[in-house]
Amino acid sequence: MIPIVFKGLIEIPFYTLVIFHIYPVLRLIREKIIYSTKKISTY
């Protein structure tokens, strides 16, 4: 039981760090896709 809780305490900060670093990248990619589709639609 204790090792599971300990593992969870280690994993939670790790996942939050991963999400914190990936989320801005995903937003940038999405903005680039939206920007490129808008450019195509203007032609």
Summary of the structure (lengths in Angstrom):
residues: 43
radius of gyration: 18.6
end to end distance: 61.5
largest distance: 61.5
contacts: 78
relative contact order: 0.08
helix: 95%
strand: 0%
